[in-house]
Amino acid sequence: MTPETLDTLHLTIKPDGEGAYVVTRDGAVAAWFVRGKRDRTIWTAMLANGTLHKGRTISDLLDWTADNLPPRRR
């Protein structure tokens, strides 16, 4: 996912400690990404609704997150 796509979707990603990131949309938490403890090449994403997904790259997890977010409220 490119920075332009992140801006278009109103998503931001920020570090949340060691091996973790938080994704926000319009100021609210949309997802968390956490690096695996045993296998450091696997990341787990959890949406705010509790849906889990595993992937190898942050970009893949961002794509999955964008595909599974509910529509924006205005």
Secondary structure, DSSP 8 states (H G I E B T S, - for coil): --HHHHHHTTEEEEE-STTEEEEEETTEEEEEEEE-SS-TT-EEEEETTS-EEEESSHHHHHHHHHHHS-----
